[in-house]
Amino acid sequence: MRFCLAVPTYWTHPGGVGKEEVIYDHPTPLDAPGTLARFLDSLRDLSGPQMQVVIVAAAVAETLAEAVEERLCSILASLPLSCQPLLFSYSHLKKLHSFCRGRGCGDFCGLLSLSGYASIRNLTLVLANLLTAEVLVSLDDDEMLVQSDYLARIEEDYTMLAKDYEKFGLGGLYENPDGGILAAEPTDPWSFWWPKIRWMNQAWSELAAPDANLRLTPLALGGNMVLGAPLYRYLPFDPAVVRGEDVDYVINARMFQVPFFLDHKLRVLHDPPAKPHPRWLRLRQDLNRFWYTRQKLLSQESPPSMALVAPEELMPYPGNFLTEDLELRAYRAHTALALEYLEAGEEEDARQTLLNLAVMQTTPPARSVFQTYLDVVLHWRRLQSWLAAPEVREAALAAIWGQV
């Protein structure tokens, strides 16, 4: 079985200070050690089937493109790995765009972007297709692979599920450095109205119950997610989602009657750096994603081969953030956080907190959210079908990397 291990990596200005055109949770400053080398080093003991590692490098601002590529080349050159990773970044994206335009398919360039989580994940799906991977394993650079049989376990699960399903997804868990799988819950007053971590922990606790190894799941983690070729050619991540693209993908798959399963024994060690952004900005990203996904659910239609998905199917998480009380919950959480900022004398942070609520008035009308994604899906299938043609695939690889 041929595997593509796809690893996005996100970078920011030296010292973490500078204009951000795109918000990522914890991008690595260009003058900091970062976590990518640590991740790549964890691949040394990985055993199992044939694999190709692809590093997809993005920055918070495109002005950093050249510096990011130089830094990535330096990191990759310093690590003697048995399987040399392929690097895909801004110069490679330009080559891919030029290739598409040169073949009269420039309309596909809109699907090929290094801006935003979902678009970057979509590039990993495109690269897996070009590399003829049977299975794409989606990972992140703030992890370490500590199970030497990680790929063998995926192959076993995949082979078993493929007997019953043409298309399906598979997910695993994050394991903390202390061996647990749950995240620390905030205790601030605003979190009473926005208990995301509590509901996530509840969901993972239920899914990790030892009575079954593979169970249907309403959510998955983008850093431990497995997609077979029939799925990654069929369904893209929604590029309009600012974060939480992994959970949104599972919901979209369910709309297309594609099940996702969780193997609670399939684990990666997750040890991310601290998030540098203020709480109000992280809450803004949260509200944006949940409000957007709710509009998608509200505007669903049921054409052939699709199913209507309700928040009740997605409980406790993300379903609890997709019900009719989302707006009231957002007002209460943001009011509580703004008051905390005011009591601390942080008036601008309080103002920014309340500005978050505007997203609920500026999101496009509900019907356009669902229909726009369906349009993306159709365009995506044409792209992936075109790239899968042997002559196109070989020419695209040569255009991006030369001989692979």
C-alpha positions in Angstrom: 0.0 0.0 0.0 1.4 3.4 -1.0 1.2 6.1 1.6 1.6 9.8 1.3 2.4 11.5 4.7 1.4 15.1 4.3 2.6 17.6 6.9 1.7 21.3 6.7 4.0 23.7 8.5 3.2 27.3 9.3 5.7 30.2 9.7 5.7 33.8 10.9 7.9 36.8 11.2 11.1 36.7 13.2 10.3 37.2 16.9 6.6 36.6 16.0 6.1 40.3 15.3 4.7 41.5 12.0 1.6 41.8 9.9 -0.4 38.6 9.6 -2.5 38.2 6.4 -3.7 34.8 7.6 -4.2 33.6 11.2 -2.7 30.3 12.2 -2.8 28.9 15.8 0.9 28.8 16.5 3.1 29.6 13.5 6.8 29.2 14.1 8.9 32.4 14.0 11.6 32.2 11.4 14.3 32.8 14.0 13.0 30.0 16.4 13.9 26.3 16.4 10.3 25.2 15.7 8.9 21.7 15.8 9.3 20.4 12.3 12.8 18.9 12.8 11.5 17.1 15.9 8.6 15.7 13.9 10.8 14.5 11.0 13.3 12.9 13.5 10.4 10.9 14.9 10.0 9.2 11.5 13.3 7.4 11.9 11.8 4.4 13.6 8.7 4.2 11.5 8.3 0.9 9.8 5.8 -0.5 7.4 4.7 0.0 3.8 6.0 2.3 1.1 5.7 6.0 2.0 6.4 9.5 0.6 6.6 12.4 3.0 5.4 15.8 1.7 6.0 19.0 3.6 3.7 21.9 2.7 5.1 25.2 4.0 3.0 28.3 4.4 3.5 31.7 6.0 1.3 34.3 7.7 2.2 36.7 4.9 3.3 36.0 1.4 6.2 38.5 1.8 7.9 35.8 3.8 7.7 33.2 1.0 11.4 33.3 0.1 12.6 33.2 3.7 10.3 30.3 4.5 11.5 28.2 1.6 15.2 28.9 2.5 14.5 27.9 6.1 12.7 24.7 5.1 15.5 23.7 2.7 18.0 24.2 5.6 16.0 22.1 7.9 15.5 19.3 5.4 19.2 19.3 4.4 20.3 18.9 8.1 18.3 15.7 8.7 19.6 12.5 7.2 16.4 10.6 6.6 15.9 7.3 4.8 12.9 8.8 3.0 13.7 12.3 1.8 10.7 14.5 2.1 9.4 16.6 -0.8 8.9 20.3 -0.1 6.0 22.2 -1.5 5.8 25.9 -1.0 5.3 29.2 -2.8 7.7 28.6 -5.7 6.2 25.2 -6.3 2.7 26.6 -6.2 3.6 29.1 -8.9 4.9 26.3 -11.0 1.7 24.3 -10.5 -0.4 27.4 -11.4 1.7 28.0 -14.6 1.3 24.3 -15.5 -2.5 24.5 -15.2 -2.6 27.7 -17.2 -0.3 26.3 -19.9 -2.7 23.4 -20.3 -5.7 25.6 -20.7 -6.9 24.8 -17.2 -6.2 28.0 -15.4 -9.7 27.9 -13.8 -8.3 25.3 -11.4 -5.9 27.7 -9.9 -8.5 29.1 -7.6 -8.5 25.7 -5.8 -4.8 25.7 -5.4 -3.7 28.1 -2.6 -1.3 28.4 0.4 -3.6 30.7 2.3 -5.7 29.2 5.1 -5.9 25.8 6.8 -8.5 24.3 4.5 -6.7 25.4 1.3 -3.4 24.0 2.5 -5.1 20.7 3.4 -6.5 20.6 -0.1 -3.1 21.0 -1.6 -2.0 17.9 0.4 -4.9 16.0 -1.3 -3.8 17.2 -4.7 -0.2 16.2 -4.1 -1.3 12.8 -2.8 -3.2 12.4 -6.1 -0.1 13.4 -8.2 2.0 10.9 -6.2 -0.6 8.1 -6.8 -0.9 7.5 -3.1 -3.5 4.9 -2.2 -3.8 6.4 1.2 -3.1 10.0 2.4 -2.1 10.4 6.1 -2.7 13.9 7.3 -0.3 15.0 10.0 1.0 18.2 11.6 4.5 19.4 12.5 3.8 19.8 16.2 3.5 16.1 16.6 5.7 13.0 16.9 5.1 9.5 15.6 5.8 7.2 18.5 4.1 4.0 17.3 6.6 2.1 15.1 3.6 0.2 13.7 1.6 3.4 13.0 1.4 2.8 9.2 0.8 -1.0 9.7 -2.1 -0.2 12.0 -3.6 2.2 9.4 -3.2 -0.5 6.7 -5.0 -3.0 8.8 -7.8 -0.6 9.6 -8.1 0.5 6.0 -8.1 -3.0 4.5 -10.8 -4.0 6.9 -13.1 -1.0 6.2 -12.5 -1.2 2.5 -14.3 -4.5 2.5 -17.6 -2.8 3.3 -17.2 0.8 2.1 -16.0 2.3 -1.2 -15.3 5.7 0.4 -14.7 6.3 4.1 -12.4 8.3 6.4 -10.4 7.2 9.4 -9.1 9.2 12.3 -7.0 8.6 15.4 -6.3 10.5 18.7 -3.8 13.0 20.0 -1.9 11.8 23.0 -0.5 14.4 25.4 3.1 14.2 26.7 1.6 12.9 30.0 -0.1 10.1 28.2 -3.6 11.5 28.4 -5.9 12.4 25.6 -7.9 15.2 27.2 -7.1 18.9 27.1 -7.0 21.3 30.1 -10.3 23.1 30.5 -10.3 26.9 31.0 -11.9 28.1 34.2 -12.5 31.8 33.2 -16.1 33.0 33.5 -16.6 33.4 29.7 -15.8 29.7 29.2 -19.0 28.7 31.1 -20.9 29.9 28.1 -18.4 28.6 25.6 -17.4 25.2 26.9 -15.6 24.0 23.8 -12.9 22.1 25.6 -15.3 20.4 28.0 -17.5 19.2 25.1 -14.5 18.1 23.1 -13.2 16.1 26.1 -16.6 14.5 26.5 -16.6 13.5 22.9 -13.1 12.0 22.9 -13.8 10.2 26.2 -16.9 8.5 24.7 -15.2 7.7 21.4 -12.1 6.2 23.2 -14.2 3.8 25.2 -12.4 0.4 25.1 -15.5 -1.7 24.0 -14.9 -1.1 20.3 -11.8 -0.3 18.3 -13.4 1.2 15.2 -16.5 3.3 15.7 -18.3 6.0 13.8 -17.2 9.5 14.7 -18.7 13.0 14.2 -15.3 14.6 14.4 -11.6 14.0 13.5 -8.3 15.6 14.0 -6.5 17.0 11.0 -3.2 15.9 12.5 -4.1 12.3 12.6 -6.5 11.7 9.7 -6.5 9.1 7.0 -8.2 9.5 3.6 -8.1 7.0 0.8 -7.8 7.9 -2.9 -11.5 7.4 -3.6 -12.3 10.0 -0.9 -9.6 12.6 -1.4 -10.4 12.7 -5.1 -14.1 13.0 -4.4 -14.3 15.6 -1.6 -12.3 18.7 -0.8 -12.0 20.6 2.4 -14.2 23.6 2.4 -11.8 26.6 1.6 -14.2 29.0 3.2 -13.6 27.5 6.7 -11.1 29.6 8.6 -10.3 26.9 11.1 -11.7 23.5 12.3 -11.4 22.3 8.7 -11.0 18.8 9.9 -14.3 18.6 11.8 -16.0 20.4 8.9 -14.7 17.8 6.5 -16.3 15.0 8.6 -19.6 16.9 8.5 -19.3 17.4 4.7 -18.5 13.7 4.2 -21.6 12.8 6.2 -23.7 14.9 3.9 -22.3 12.8 1.0 -23.1 9.6 3.0 -19.4 8.9 3.5 -18.7 7.6 7.0 -15.8 8.4 9.3 -14.4 6.0 11.8 -12.1 6.5 14.8 -9.4 4.0 15.9 -8.7 5.1 19.5 -5.5 3.1 19.5 -4.1 5.0 16.5 -2.2 7.8 18.2 0.3 10.5 17.6 2.1 12.4 20.4 0.8 16.0 20.3 3.1 18.6 21.9 2.3 22.1 20.4 3.9 25.4 21.5 1.8 28.0 23.2 -0.7 29.9 21.1 0.5 33.5 20.7 -2.8 35.3 19.9 -5.1 37.0 22.4 -8.2 35.1 23.6 -10.6 37.4 21.7 -8.9 36.6 18.4 -9.1 32.8 19.0 -12.7 33.2 20.0 -13.3 35.2 16.8 -12.0 32.3 14.8 -14.2 29.9 16.7 -17.4 31.9 16.2 -16.6 32.4 12.6 -16.3 28.6 12.0 -19.3 27.5 14.0 -21.6 30.2 12.5 -20.5 29.3 9.0 -21.0 25.6 9.5 -24.4 26.2 11.1 -25.4 28.2 8.0 -24.3 25.3 5.8 -26.4 22.9 7.8 -29.5 25.2 7.7 -29.2 25.6 4.0 -28.8 21.9 3.1 -30.8 20.4 0.3 -31.0 16.7 -0.4 -30.1 15.9 -4.0 -29.5 12.3 -5.0 -26.6 10.6 -3.1 -26.7 13.1 -0.3 -28.2 13.1 3.2 -29.4 15.8 5.5 -27.2 16.2 8.6 -28.6 17.5 11.9 -26.7 18.9 14.9 -28.1 16.1 17.0 -26.0 13.6 15.0 -22.9 15.5 16.0 -23.3 15.6 19.8 -21.7 16.5 22.1 -19.1 18.2 19.8 -19.3 19.9 17.4 -23.1 19.5 17.6 -23.6 21.7 20.7 -22.2 24.7 18.8 -24.4 24.2 15.8 -27.9 24.4 17.4 -30.3 27.4 17.5 -28.8 28.7 20.7 -25.4 29.5 19.1 -26.2 33.2 18.8 -27.3 33.6 22.4 -24.3 31.5 23.6 -22.0 33.8 21.6 -23.4 37.0 23.0 -23.1 35.7 26.6 -19.5 34.4 26.2 -18.3 37.6 24.5 -20.0 39.8 27.0 -18.3 37.9 29.8 -14.9 38.1 28.1 -15.3 41.8 27.4 -16.1 42.5 31.0 -12.9 40.6 32.1 -10.9 42.7 29.8 -12.5 45.9 31.1 -11.8 44.9 34.7 -8.2 44.5 33.7 -8.1 47.9 32.1 -7.7 46.4 28.6 -10.2 48.5 26.7 -9.1 47.7 23.2 -9.2 44.0 23.8 -12.8 44.4 25.2 -13.7 46.4 22.0 -12.2 43.7 19.7 -14.1 41.0 21.7 -17.5 42.7 21.0 -16.6 43.3 17.4 -16.5 39.5 17.0 -20.2 39.4 17.1 -20.5 41.2 13.8 -19.7 37.9 12.0 -23.3 36.8 12.7 -24.5 39.7 10.6 -22.0 39.6 7.8 -22.0 35.9 6.9 -23.5 35.3 3.4 -27.1 34.2 3.2 -27.6 30.6 4.4 -28.4 29.1 1.0 -25.3 30.4 -0.7 -23.0 28.7 1.9 -24.2 25.2 1.0 -24.5 25.8 -2.7 -21.1 27.4 -2.9 -19.5 24.4 -1.3 -21.4 22.0 -3.7 -19.9 24.1 -6.6 -16.4 23.7 -5.1 -17.0 19.9 -4.9 -17.9 19.6 -8.6 -14.9 21.8 -9.6 -12.7 19.7 -7.3 -13.7 16.4 -8.9 -12.8 17.8 -12.3 -9.4 18.9 -11.1 -8.5 15.6 -9.4 -9.8 13.6 -12.4 -7.7 15.7 -14.7 -4.5 15.4 -12.6 -5.0 11.6 -12.2 -4.6 11.1 -16.0 -1.1 9.6 -16.3 0.2 12.0 -19.0 -1.0 15.0 -17.0 0.2 13.6 -13.7 3.8 13.0 -15.0 4.0 16.4 -16.6 2.7 18.1 -13.4 5.3 16.3 -11.3 8.1 17.3 -13.7 6.9 20.9 -13.6 6.8 21.1 -9.8 9.9 19.1 -8.8 11.5 17.7 -11.9 11.8 13.9 -11.6 10.2 12.4 -8.5 
